[in-house]
Amino acid sequence: MRTEINKFGYLQPTSVSDAVSLLTQYGGSARAISGGTDLLYQMKNQLTLLTPTTVVDISQLGLNQVAYSSSNGLTIGATTNITTVKNDPNVNQYYGALASAASGHTVQIANQATVGGNINQEVWCWYLRNNYDCWRNGGNVCYAIVGDNRYYHSLFGGNLCYAVHPSDLSPALTALGATLTVQGPGGSHTLTMEQFLPGVSIVDGRVKENSLRYNEIVTQINIPTPAAGAQQAYFRIADRTAIDFPLASCAVVATFNGTNVASAKIVLGHVATKPIRASSAESFLSGKELTEANIATAAQNAIEGATPLTHESLGANGLGQGNGFRTYILAGAVTNALRSLQSASPGVQPLVSTNPITV
Ligand SMILES: Cc1cc2nc3c(=O)[nH]c(=O)nc-3n(C[C@H](O)[C@H](O)[C@H](O)COP(=O)(O)OP(=O)(O)OC[C@H]3O[C@@H](n4cnc5c(N)ncnc54)[C@H](O)[C@@H]3O)c2cc1C
């Protein structure tokens, strides 16, 4: 692993259109920098394809406000830091899944990292981050398919690269129906989270999981007002309680008819190259009470279709080689997210809280 940052150019525009013009002018050798918690890490490790020669600082574009109205919902400027989102009273009152997802960081990272950076962060695959010549780094192999793939690799297949999308905010934003305002050289347009994160593909000659072009910037995240009476949860399970990405996570937004689920949107995080809907669990729960038995069936439905990666040298452990053990962790994340909803039947309690990190 390299530990030095090479000399680089630094530009600090004060308007979105100037930032887009600069990124266009540098034609892919420049990248936007927001909080820098991910990009500087990539530059420090001198990742072959991902180290820019120039950074365009987007922190002074006036994109750091959070606003809420009952008619328009929530808008979050892309350079708002995660602490601001976590502490915002409207986020806590109306968007509990997002408040919870924003609580998974250490204080230090949350104070510096921004919402736009969080959803745009590069994968944390240990092969890429150690500068292996994998697909994302200019090579033509995914080392996770043949190497150790226990932690940060997909349970639900992949295309070229099998690293999971790492963001905690993305599953919650997907469940909440968020859209992104994106500014490029041709003006601004709107993307749903599903359009923004289609899974791994080649964009501007690079293997990546989001659809943003090299000269586009996310300026705003927009979340509609939740339906009356909607209940939400986000539950993450990590190996350690501090400074760790989840092994699996689940965001749920549900509406109820009395004590029965009217509709449920269940989004699985950290188990695929994008946040994925657990459609069969959603259909199963429709019209049913959130009893312990129904929650258990929904959790089983959610892990149907998982195709864990194997890795022979890790040896058989009864749970499947490679990353198969994480299907059980995923079922646990779904179970606890559903148990956390207020309409869960009496006696159904989450096993542990999402335990916001306070170090
Ligand atoms: C020790 C550590 C622990 C972490 N743990 C977690 C965790 O548990 N959960 C989790 O979700 N994340 C975790 N992260 C990742 C962290 O959340 C991201 O590094 C951070 O959110 C990135 O935001 P940033 O503003 O620093 O982005 P930057 O580092 O500035 O940028 C990251 C990438 O996003 C692009 N970018 C940034 N803003 C925009 C924008 N508005 N439009 C277009 N592109 C943009 C940049 O060009 C760059 O490619 C962790 C990181 C570290 C270092």
The ligand as a Gaussian input file, in Angstrom:
#p B3LYP/6-31G(d) Opt

LIG

0 1
 C      -12.577000       5.081000       8.470000
 C      -13.790000       5.213000       7.592000
 C      -14.956000       4.564000       7.960000
 C      -16.102000       4.671000       7.163000
 N      -17.257000       4.017000       7.521000
 C      -18.365000       4.159000       6.761000
 C      -19.582000       3.527000       7.113000
 O      -19.680000       2.801000       8.084000
 N      -20.664000       3.746000       6.310000
 C      -20.607000       4.517000       5.193000
 O      -21.606000       4.712000       4.526000
 N      -19.454000       5.098000       4.824000
 C      -18.358000       4.935000       5.588000
 N      -17.194000       5.543000       5.214000
 C      -17.129000       6.256000       3.949000
 C      -17.480000       7.689000       4.139000
 O      -18.834000       7.797000       4.429000
 C      -17.169000       8.367000       2.825000
 O      -15.756000       8.414000       2.721000
 C      -17.733000       9.765000       2.791000
 O      -19.114000       9.766000       2.937000
 C      -17.381000      10.419000       1.483000
 O      -17.807000      11.767000       1.555000
 P      -16.787000      12.944000       1.283000
 O      -17.568000      14.197000       1.299000
 O      -15.609000      12.873000       2.173000
 O      -16.388000      12.549000      -0.221000
 P      -15.025000      12.769000      -1.027000
 O      -13.949000      11.927000      -0.467000
 O      -14.756000      14.219000      -1.190000
 O      -15.487000      12.180000      -2.428000
 C      -15.771000      10.808000      -2.577000
 C      -16.142000      10.542000      -4.032000
 O      -17.394000      11.121000      -4.316000
 C      -17.280000      12.068000      -5.377000
 N      -18.179000      13.160000      -4.985000
 C      -18.243000      13.783000      -3.778000
 N      -19.266000      14.642000      -3.756000
 C      -19.854000      14.562000      -4.976000
 C      -20.963000      15.209000      -5.558000
 N      -21.709000      16.102000      -4.899000
 N      -21.287000      14.886000      -6.835000
 C      -20.552000      13.975000      -7.520000
 N      -19.503000      13.320000      -7.027000
 C      -19.161000      13.614000      -5.754000
 C      -15.821000      12.444000      -5.425000
 O      -15.437000      12.847000      -6.721000
 C      -15.175000      11.135000      -5.029000
 O      -15.120000      10.282000      -6.144000
 C      -16.048000       5.451000       5.984000
 C      -14.866000       6.097000       5.608000
 C      -13.745000       5.984000       6.400000
 C      -12.484000       6.689000       5.973000

